[in-house]
Amino acid sequence: MEFERPSFRGRAPIDAYGDGGFTVGGARRKGSLLLLQDDIAPWPTEALSAADEASLQPLLDEADRYDFVLLGCGATIAPPPAALRALLKSAGLGVEFMDTGAACRVYNVLLTEQRRFAGAFIAV
């Protein structure tokens, strides 16, 4: 059986995660990340409780390009704080949250489906 190689249409897939960072499109990046349509930006957040408007500004600046945010919560799944959910909702964004490992796997699947989403992943 042959498998078709997935197409990510210009956005880099997550190759690996752990040890305090991610490998995205073959490049190692330390710390938490915002994975946007045209950019991969550092996200100065080590815990969901620290996520705020300032840290999410690059994503909020282009919120109209996305339907939802895939949120990688860290080593374990945790519901986003009410203030974070309200901030994203006010920007017209839904939120799907899961632990960072699961979010990395789902991210790559969503890329192949060409979905309109951004990622916000806390490093583990």
VMD Tcl script that builds the backbone (N, CA, C; Angstrom):
set m [mol new atoms 372]
animate dup $m
set s [atomselect $m all]
$s set {name element resname resid chain x y z} {
  {N N MET 1 A 0.836 -1.162 0.000}
  {CA C MET 1 A 0.000 0.000 0.000}
  {C C MET 1 A 0.886 1.233 0.000}
  {N N GLU 2 A 0.524 2.208 -0.789}
  {CA C GLU 2 A 1.252 3.461 -0.829}
  {C C GLU 2 A 0.421 4.553 -0.177}
  {N N PHE 3 A 1.109 5.443 0.512}
  {CA C PHE 3 A 0.449 6.565 1.149}
  {C C PHE 3 A 0.852 7.849 0.449}
  {N N GLU 4 A -0.097 8.740 0.319}
  {CA C GLU 4 A 0.192 10.038 -0.266}
  {C C GLU 4 A 0.813 10.921 0.804}
  {N N ARG 5 A 1.893 11.589 0.451}
  {CA C ARG 5 A 2.555 12.493 1.390}
  {C C ARG 5 A 1.655 13.713 1.603}
  {N N PRO 6 A 1.418 14.115 2.862}
  {CA C PRO 6 A 0.517 15.247 3.109}
  {C C PRO 6 A 1.096 16.559 2.589}
  {N N SER 7 A 0.212 17.450 2.205}
  {CA C SER 7 A 0.594 18.790 1.762}
  {C C SER 7 A 0.154 19.786 2.829}
  {N N PHE 8 A 1.073 20.614 3.250}
  {CA C PHE 8 A 0.764 21.585 4.290}
  {C C PHE 8 A 0.534 22.981 3.726}
  {N N ARG 9 A 0.583 23.146 2.427}
  {CA C ARG 9 A 0.262 24.401 1.723}
  {C C ARG 9 A 0.959 25.622 2.314}
  {N N GLY 10 A 2.266 25.548 2.483}
  {CA C GLY 10 A 3.029 26.714 2.905}
  {C C GLY 10 A 3.208 26.892 4.399}
  {N N ARG 11 A 2.393 26.255 5.211}
  {CA C ARG 11 A 2.564 26.342 6.658}
  {C C ARG 11 A 3.402 25.161 7.112}
  {N N ALA 12 A 4.312 25.410 8.013}
  {CA C ALA 12 A 5.225 24.367 8.467}
  {C C ALA 12 A 4.564 23.463 9.506}
  {N N PRO 13 A 4.745 22.153 9.362}
  {CA C PRO 13 A 4.218 21.222 10.368}
  {C C PRO 13 A 5.108 21.196 11.606}
  {N N ILE 14 A 4.537 20.715 12.696}
  {CA C ILE 14 A 5.307 20.507 13.922}
  {C C ILE 14 A 5.938 19.123 13.815}
  {N N ASP 15 A 7.266 19.094 13.829}
  {CA C ASP 15 A 8.003 17.836 13.708}
  {C C ASP 15 A 8.223 17.166 15.059}
  {N N ALA 16 A 8.366 17.974 16.108}
  {CA C ALA 16 A 8.636 17.433 17.442}
  {C C ALA 16 A 8.309 18.504 18.485}
  {N N TYR 17 A 8.109 18.040 19.713}
  {CA C TYR 17 A 7.891 18.948 20.831}
  {C C TYR 17 A 8.518 18.333 22.061}
  {N N GLY 18 A 8.794 19.157 23.051}
  {CA C GLY 18 A 9.379 18.690 24.303}
  {C C GLY 18 A 10.686 19.407 24.582}
  {N N ASP 19 A 11.265 19.148 25.738}
  {CA C ASP 19 A 12.509 19.771 26.161}
  {C C ASP 19 A 12.429 21.297 26.078}
  {N N GLY 20 A 11.243 21.837 26.409}
  {CA C GLY 20 A 11.086 23.279 26.475}
  {C C GLY 20 A 10.881 23.993 25.157}
  {N N GLY 21 A 10.509 23.251 24.117}
  {CA C GLY 21 A 10.301 23.919 22.835}
  {C C GLY 21 A 9.717 23.003 21.785}
  {N N PHE 22 A 9.882 23.399 20.534}
  {CA C PHE 22 A 9.267 22.712 19.399}
  {C C PHE 22 A 10.243 22.677 18.231}
  {N N THR 23 A 10.084 21.705 17.364}
  {CA C THR 23 A 10.740 21.727 16.064}
  {C C THR 23 A 9.627 21.897 15.045}
  {N N VAL 24 A 9.674 23.011 14.320}
  {CA C VAL 24 A 8.633 23.362 13.359}
  {C C VAL 24 A 9.288 23.522 11.993}
  {N N GLY 25 A 8.846 22.716 11.036}
  {CA C GLY 25 A 9.421 22.793 9.701}
  {C C GLY 25 A 10.921 22.569 9.691}
  {N N GLY 26 A 11.410 21.742 10.611}
  {CA C GLY 26 A 12.828 21.423 10.680}
  {C C GLY 26 A 13.656 22.366 11.529}
  {N N ALA 27 A 13.083 23.457 12.015}
  {CA C ALA 27 A 13.820 24.431 12.818}
  {C C ALA 27 A 13.424 24.336 14.288}
  {N N ARG 28 A 14.410 24.234 15.160}
  {CA C ARG 28 A 14.172 24.150 16.595}
  {C C ARG 28 A 13.872 25.532 17.156}
  {N N ARG 29 A 12.809 25.631 17.952}
  {CA C ARG 29 A 12.411 26.886 18.579}
  {C C ARG 29 A 12.168 26.629 20.063}
  {N N LYS 30 A 12.822 27.399 20.901}
  {CA C LYS 30 A 12.658 27.265 22.348}
  {C C LYS 30 A 11.456 28.074 22.811}
  {N N GLY 31 A 10.790 27.591 23.847}
  {CA C GLY 31 A 9.701 28.319 24.467}
  {C C GLY 31 A 8.366 28.088 23.799}
  {N N SER 32 A 7.363 28.746 24.336}
  {CA C SER 32 A 5.997 28.652 23.823}
  {C C SER 32 A 5.883 29.426 22.510}
  {N N LEU 33 A 4.898 29.024 21.683}
  {CA C LEU 33 A 4.778 29.605 20.338}
  {C C LEU 33 A 3.351 29.987 19.982}
  {N N LEU 34 A 3.238 31.026 19.154}
  {CA C LEU 34 A 2.022 31.334 18.412}
  {C C LEU 34 A 2.289 30.900 16.977}
  {N N LEU 35 A 1.449 30.024 16.470}
  {CA C LEU 35 A 1.601 29.513 15.108}
  {C C LEU 35 A 0.518 30.155 14.248}
  {N N LEU 36 A 0.923 31.163 13.514}
  {CA C LEU 36 A -0.005 31.962 12.729}
  {C C LEU 36 A 0.077 31.562 11.265}
  {N N GLN 37 A -0.790 32.105 10.470}
  {CA C GLN 37 A -0.838 31.710 9.060}
  {C C GLN 37 A 0.471 32.011 8.339}
  {N N ASP 38 A 1.046 33.176 8.593}
  {CA C ASP 38 A 2.264 33.577 7.890}
  {C C ASP 38 A 3.462 33.760 8.809}
  {N N ASP 39 A 3.354 33.317 10.046}
  {CA C ASP 39 A 4.433 33.584 10.993}
  {C C ASP 39 A 4.405 32.559 12.126}
  {N N ILE 40 A 5.557 32.338 12.701}
  {CA C ILE 40 A 5.693 31.574 13.938}
  {C C ILE 40 A 6.350 32.535 14.914}
  {N N ALA 41 A 5.610 32.926 15.932}
  {CA C ALA 41 A 6.079 33.956 16.860}
  {C C ALA 41 A 6.269 33.374 18.248}
  {N N PRO 42 A 7.267 33.862 18.981}
  {CA C PRO 42 A 7.388 33.448 20.381}
  {C C PRO 42 A 6.153 33.910 21.148}
  {N N TRP 43 A 5.730 33.093 22.089}
  {CA C TRP 43 A 4.594 33.436 22.946}
  {C C TRP 43 A 5.117 33.481 24.372}
  {N N PRO 44 A 5.302 34.664 24.941}
  {CA C PRO 44 A 5.915 34.768 26.266}
  {C C PRO 44 A 4.960 34.315 27.376}
  {N N THR 45 A 4.646 33.019 27.342}
  {CA C THR 45 A 3.686 32.449 28.283}
  {C C THR 45 A 4.168 31.060 28.696}
  {N N GLU 46 A 4.240 30.835 29.991}
  {CA C GLU 46 A 4.630 29.517 30.493}
  {C C GLU 46 A 3.465 28.783 31.130}
  {N N ALA 47 A 2.333 29.474 31.305}
  {CA C ALA 47 A 1.139 28.876 31.899}
  {C C ALA 47 A -0.083 29.613 31.377}
  {N N LEU 48 A -1.204 28.901 31.291}
  {CA C LEU 48 A -2.431 29.529 30.811}
  {C C LEU 48 A -2.812 30.752 31.631}
  {N N SER 49 A -2.535 30.704 32.914}
  {CA C SER 49 A -2.894 31.826 33.785}
  {C C SER 49 A -2.149 33.103 33.407}
  {N N ALA 50 A -1.037 32.979 32.679}
  {CA C ALA 50 A -0.256 34.152 32.269}
  {C C ALA 50 A -0.647 34.673 30.888}
  {N N ALA 51 A -1.492 33.952 30.169}
  {CA C ALA 51 A -1.906 34.392 28.833}
  {C C ALA 51 A -2.813 35.599 28.956}
  {N N ASP 52 A -2.459 36.656 28.252}
  {CA C ASP 52 A -3.261 37.869 28.299}
  {C C ASP 52 A -3.280 38.534 26.927}
  {N N GLU 53 A -3.967 39.651 26.851}
  {CA C GLU 53 A -4.118 40.343 25.569}
  {C C GLU 53 A -2.768 40.720 24.971}
  {N N ALA 54 A -1.861 41.212 25.789}
  {CA C ALA 54 A -0.547 41.622 25.282}
  {C C ALA 54 A 0.209 40.441 24.680}
  {N N SER 55 A 0.189 39.297 25.351}
  {CA C SER 55 A 0.931 38.145 24.846}
  {C C SER 55 A 0.309 37.567 23.580}
  {N N LEU 56 A -0.992 37.786 23.410}
  {CA C LEU 56 A -1.702 37.254 22.236}
  {C C LEU 56 A -1.899 38.289 21.130}
  {N N GLN 57 A -1.314 39.474 21.276}
  {CA C GLN 57 A -1.559 40.548 20.320}
  {C C GLN 57 A -1.251 40.165 18.867}
  {N N PRO 58 A -0.156 39.451 18.575}
  {CA C PRO 58 A 0.076 39.081 17.169}
  {C C PRO 58 A -1.084 38.270 16.579}
  {N N LEU 59 A -1.673 37.397 17.359}
  {CA C LEU 59 A -2.819 36.611 16.915}
  {C C LEU 59 A -4.062 37.493 16.794}
  {N N LEU 60 A -4.290 38.335 17.782}
  {CA C LEU 60 A -5.475 39.197 17.781}
  {C C LEU 60 A -5.447 40.192 16.622}
  {N N ASP 61 A -4.241 40.630 16.226}
  {CA C ASP 61 A -4.109 41.576 15.117}
  {C C ASP 61 A -4.629 41.014 13.801}
  {N N GLU 62 A -4.642 39.701 13.679}
  {CA C GLU 62 A -5.126 39.090 12.438}
  {C C GLU 62 A -6.229 38.066 12.699}
  {N N ALA 63 A -7.018 38.319 13.725}
  {CA C ALA 63 A -8.073 37.387 14.139}
  {C C ALA 63 A -9.057 37.087 13.015}
  {N N ASP 64 A -9.265 38.027 12.110}
  {CA C ASP 64 A -10.225 37.807 11.021}
  {C C ASP 64 A -9.760 36.735 10.030}
  {N N ARG 65 A -8.526 36.291 10.145}
  {CA C ARG 65 A -8.010 35.236 9.265}
  {C C ARG 65 A -8.313 33.828 9.790}
  {N N TYR 66 A -8.853 33.746 11.014}
  {CA C TYR 66 A -9.031 32.455 11.672}
  {C C TYR 66 A -10.464 32.265 12.153}
  {N N ASP 67 A -10.854 31.006 12.233}
  {CA C ASP 67 A -12.138 30.655 12.825}
  {C C ASP 67 A -11.979 30.289 14.299}
  {N N PHE 68 A -10.818 29.732 14.629}
  {CA C PHE 68 A -10.596 29.317 16.012}
  {C C PHE 68 A -9.108 29.243 16.312}
  {N N VAL 69 A -8.815 29.124 17.614}
  {CA C VAL 69 A -7.454 28.950 18.109}
  {C C VAL 69 A -7.350 27.562 18.707}
  {N N LEU 70 A -6.335 26.828 18.281}
  {CA C LEU 70 A -6.003 25.543 18.883}
  {C C LEU 70 A -5.014 25.848 19.996}
  {N N LEU 71 A -5.414 25.582 21.224}
  {CA C LEU 71 A -4.632 25.949 22.396}
  {C C LEU 71 A -3.991 24.716 23.013}
  {N N GLY 72 A -2.672 24.693 23.036}
  {CA C GLY 72 A -1.911 23.648 23.717}
  {C C GLY 72 A -1.627 24.121 25.130}
  {N N CYS 73 A -2.250 23.476 26.117}
  {CA C CYS 73 A -2.274 23.963 27.501}
  {C C CYS 73 A -1.037 23.628 28.329}
  {N N GLY 74 A -0.105 22.878 27.787}
  {CA C GLY 74 A 1.047 22.436 28.567}
  {C C GLY 74 A 1.011 20.930 28.721}
  {N N ALA 75 A 1.622 20.428 29.789}
  {CA C ALA 75 A 1.743 18.982 29.987}
  {C C ALA 75 A 0.408 18.286 30.239}
  {N N THR 76 A -0.544 19.011 30.798}
  {CA C THR 76 A -1.863 18.427 31.071}
  {C C THR 76 A -2.943 19.364 30.553}
  {N N ILE 77 A -4.071 18.782 30.254}
  {CA C ILE 77 A -5.195 19.590 29.770}
  {C C ILE 77 A -5.783 20.381 30.929}
  {N N ALA 78 A -6.136 21.612 30.638}
  {CA C ALA 78 A -6.771 22.471 31.639}
  {C C ALA 78 A -7.652 23.466 30.895}
  {N N PRO 79 A -8.832 23.737 31.398}
  {CA C PRO 79 A -9.675 24.718 30.719}
  {C C PRO 79 A -9.028 26.105 30.772}
  {N N PRO 80 A -9.115 26.838 29.681}
  {CA C PRO 80 A -8.571 28.200 29.704}
  {C C PRO 80 A -9.328 29.061 30.711}
  {N N PRO 81 A -8.642 29.992 31.356}
  {CA C PRO 81 A -9.332 30.897 32.283}
  {C C PRO 81 A -10.452 31.655 31.568}
  {N N ALA 82 A -11.465 32.023 32.310}
  {CA C ALA 82 A -12.617 32.727 31.744}
  {C C ALA 82 A -12.199 33.995 31.006}
  {N N ALA 83 A -11.223 34.719 31.536}
  {CA C ALA 83 A -10.775 35.961 30.887}
  {C C ALA 83 A -10.165 35.677 29.516}
  {N N LEU 84 A -9.425 34.591 29.395}
  {CA C LEU 84 A -8.823 34.218 28.111}
  {C C LEU 84 A -9.907 33.813 27.118}
  {N N ARG 85 A -10.869 33.018 27.570}
  {CA C ARG 85 A -11.980 32.618 26.687}
  {C C ARG 85 A -12.761 33.847 26.222}
  {N N ALA 86 A -13.004 34.782 27.128}
  {CA C ALA 86 A -13.744 35.998 26.780}
  {C C ALA 86 A -12.962 36.855 25.787}
  {N N LEU 87 A -11.659 36.958 25.973}
  {CA C LEU 87 A -10.809 37.721 25.058}
  {C C LEU 87 A -10.884 37.147 23.649}
  {N N LEU 88 A -10.757 35.831 23.530}
  {CA C LEU 88 A -10.807 35.193 22.212}
  {C C LEU 88 A -12.199 35.312 21.598}
  {N N LYS 89 A -13.223 35.154 22.424}
  {CA C LYS 89 A -14.594 35.284 21.918}
  {C C LYS 89 A -14.856 36.699 21.408}
  {N N SER 90 A -14.358 37.696 22.122}
  {CA C SER 90 A -14.563 39.085 21.693}
  {C C SER 90 A -13.861 39.381 20.374}
  {N N ALA 91 A -12.837 38.594 20.052}
  {CA C ALA 91 A -12.129 38.733 18.778}
  {C C ALA 91 A -12.786 37.890 17.686}
  {N N GLY 92 A -13.887 37.199 18.042}
  {CA C GLY 92 A -14.592 36.368 17.063}
  {C C GLY 92 A -13.981 35.003 16.869}
  {N N LEU 93 A -13.206 34.555 17.844}
  {CA C LEU 93 A -12.495 33.278 17.734}
  {C C LEU 93 A -13.047 32.232 18.697}
  {N N GLY 94 A -13.242 31.041 18.182}
  {CA C GLY 94 A -13.527 29.906 19.033}
  {C C GLY 94 A -12.212 29.408 19.616}
  {N N VAL 95 A -12.294 28.508 20.569}
  {CA C VAL 95 A -11.081 27.933 21.143}
  {C C VAL 95 A -11.284 26.443 21.350}
  {N N GLU 96 A -10.296 25.679 20.932}
  {CA C GLU 96 A -10.221 24.236 21.196}
  {C C GLU 96 A -8.971 24.037 22.032}
  {N N PHE 97 A -9.098 23.393 23.172}
  {CA C PHE 97 A -7.939 23.240 24.049}
  {C C PHE 97 A -7.693 21.781 24.379}
  {N N MET 98 A -6.416 21.476 24.532}
  {CA C MET 98 A -5.962 20.124 24.882}
  {C C MET 98 A -4.525 20.236 25.364}
  {N N ASP 99 A -3.967 19.139 25.886}
  {CA C ASP 99 A -2.568 19.204 26.286}
  {C C ASP 99 A -1.712 19.467 25.044}
  {N N THR 100 A -0.519 19.980 25.243}
  {CA C THR 100 A 0.314 20.405 24.122}
  {C C THR 100 A 0.660 19.257 23.178}
  {N N GLY 101 A 0.923 18.082 23.692}
  {CA C GLY 101 A 1.238 16.944 22.815}
  {C C GLY 101 A 0.101 16.636 21.860}
  {N N ALA 102 A -1.105 16.559 22.387}
  {CA C ALA 102 A -2.271 16.302 21.541}
  {C C ALA 102 A -2.480 17.454 20.560}
  {N N ALA 103 A -2.282 18.686 21.021}
  {CA C ALA 103 A -2.461 19.847 20.149}
  {C C ALA 103 A -1.479 19.820 18.975}
  {N N CYS 104 A -0.261 19.374 19.215}
  {CA C CYS 104 A 0.722 19.273 18.122}
  {C C CYS 104 A 0.247 18.284 17.058}
  {N N ARG 105 A -0.267 17.158 17.494}
  {CA C ARG 105 A -0.745 16.158 16.531}
  {C C ARG 105 A -1.957 16.665 15.762}
  {N N VAL 106 A -2.893 17.289 16.468}
  {CA C VAL 106 A -4.095 17.827 15.827}
  {C C VAL 106 A -3.722 18.970 14.878}
  {N N TYR 107 A -2.760 19.787 15.265}
  {CA C TYR 107 A -2.297 20.893 14.425}
  {C C TYR 107 A -1.917 20.388 13.031}
  {N N ASN 108 A -1.109 19.339 12.981}
  {CA C ASN 108 A -0.668 18.818 11.685}
  {C C ASN 108 A -1.832 18.282 10.857}
  {N N VAL 109 A -2.781 17.641 11.496}
  {CA C VAL 109 A -3.969 17.162 10.767}
  {C C VAL 109 A -4.757 18.341 10.220}
  {N N LEU 110 A -4.954 19.374 11.031}
  {CA C LEU 110 A -5.712 20.542 10.590}
  {C C LEU 110 A -5.016 21.264 9.434}
  {N N LEU 111 A -3.675 21.252 9.433}
  {CA C LEU 111 A -2.954 21.851 8.304}
  {C C LEU 111 A -3.299 21.144 7.001}
  {N N THR 112 A -3.342 19.822 7.032}
  {CA C THR 112 A -3.645 19.080 5.795}
  {C C THR 112 A -5.078 19.330 5.341}
  {N N GLU 113 A -5.953 19.678 6.274}
  {CA C GLU 113 A -7.352 19.970 5.938}
  {C C GLU 113 A -7.546 21.429 5.517}
  {N N GLN 114 A -6.466 22.211 5.565}
  {CA C GLN 114 A -6.492 23.625 5.181}
  {C C GLN 114 A -7.527 24.425 5.965}
  {N N ARG 115 A -7.594 24.147 7.253}
  {CA C ARG 115 A -8.546 24.850 8.127}
  {C C ARG 115 A -8.030 26.247 8.455}
  {N N ARG 116 A -8.948 27.143 8.781}
  {CA C ARG 116 A -8.623 28.532 9.149}
  {C C ARG 116 A -8.439 28.590 10.675}
  {N N PHE 117 A -7.218 28.361 11.127}
  {CA C PHE 117 A -6.973 28.343 12.569}
  {C C PHE 117 A -5.572 28.852 12.874}
  {N N ALA 118 A -5.378 29.236 14.120}
  {CA C ALA 118 A -4.067 29.589 14.636}
  {C C ALA 118 A -3.771 28.664 15.812}
  {N N GLY 119 A -2.517 28.524 16.144}
  {CA C GLY 119 A -2.127 27.723 17.289}
  {C C GLY 119 A -1.455 28.592 18.348}
  {N N ALA 120 A -1.714 28.286 19.606}
  {CA C ALA 120 A -1.048 28.922 20.736}
  {C C ALA 120 A -0.652 27.781 21.669}
  {N N PHE 121 A 0.654 27.459 21.676}
  {CA C PHE 121 A 1.120 26.257 22.367}
  {C C PHE 121 A 2.124 26.585 23.469}
  {N N ILE 122 A 1.820 26.123 24.665}
  {CA C ILE 122 A 2.733 26.263 25.797}
  {C C ILE 122 A 3.763 25.139 25.718}
  {N N ALA 123 A 5.018 25.518 25.790}
  {CA C ALA 123 A 6.110 24.535 25.697}
  {C C ALA 123 A 6.099 23.580 26.886}
  {N N VAL 124 A 6.476 22.349 26.613}
  {CA C VAL 124 A 6.616 21.333 27.653}
  {C C VAL 124 A 8.025 20.766 27.615}
}
mol reanalyze $m
mol bondsrecalc $m
mol representation Tube
mol addrep $m
